[in-house]
Amino acid sequence: MTDRHPALKGTSPYNDFLFAPIGDEPGGMRLSVLSALARSDVDPWEEAARLATLSSRDAQRNLALRLDPFLDKQRGPAAAESLAARLVALLPKTGEARTARAPTIA
């Protein structure tokens, strides 16, 4: 059986990225990348791994589009791009991302 979400045990190289805040929700709760990706109906760890294999520019574009529905529209597209750039910098480098597979449990 494969442990699909090693971050829940604190072992994922994507933790810094996935648990980074992207803003506050109307009720005052902080919204993380992990929450936004899950609400987008994608597996957050798989999306983080996919983004880590892209060039920084492509990862930023993809992430900005993915997070757009969760961002304050008054801040504009430049804010989304700036946020995406900050978040992509938290992803492991390509070599690290390739080895960031979930461990197999015997």
ChimeraX attribute file (.defattr): number of C-alpha atoms within 10 A of each C-alpha:
attribute: neighborCount
match mode: 1-to-1
recipient: residues
	/A:1	7
	/A:2	11
	/A:3	13
	/A:4	14
	/A:5	17
	/A:6	18
	/A:7	17
	/A:8	10
	/A:9	8
	/A:10	10
	/A:11	13
	/A:12	16
	/A:13	22
	/A:14	23
	/A:15	20
	/A:16	16
	/A:17	21
	/A:18	23
	/A:19	14
	/A:20	17
	/A:21	17
	/A:22	20
	/A:23	16
	/A:24	14
	/A:25	12
	/A:26	7
	/A:27	6
	/A:28	8
	/A:29	9
	/A:30	13
	/A:31	17
	/A:32	17
	/A:33	24
	/A:34	23
	/A:35	16
	/A:36	21
	/A:37	20
	/A:38	14
	/A:39	12
	/A:40	14
	/A:41	8
	/A:42	13
	/A:43	14
	/A:44	21
	/A:45	25
	/A:46	14
	/A:47	15
	/A:48	24
	/A:49	21
	/A:50	13
	/A:51	21
	/A:52	24
	/A:53	18
	/A:54	14
	/A:55	12
	/A:56	17
	/A:57	12
	/A:58	14
	/A:59	22
	/A:60	23
	/A:61	16
	/A:62	15
	/A:63	23
	/A:64	23
	/A:65	14
	/A:66	17
	/A:67	18
	/A:68	17
	/A:69	11
	/A:70	18
	/A:71	20
	/A:72	14
	/A:73	11
	/A:74	7
	/A:75	9
	/A:76	11
	/A:77	15
	/A:78	10
	/A:79	16
	/A:80	24
	/A:81	19
	/A:82	12
	/A:83	19
	/A:84	24
	/A:85	18
	/A:86	14
	/A:87	21
	/A:88	23
	/A:89	15
	/A:90	16
	/A:91	23
	/A:92	21
	/A:93	15
	/A:94	15
	/A:95	10
	/A:96	14
	/A:97	18
	/A:98	13
	/A:99	10
	/A:100	17
	/A:101	18
	/A:102	15
	/A:103	13
	/A:104	9
	/A:105	7
	/A:106	5
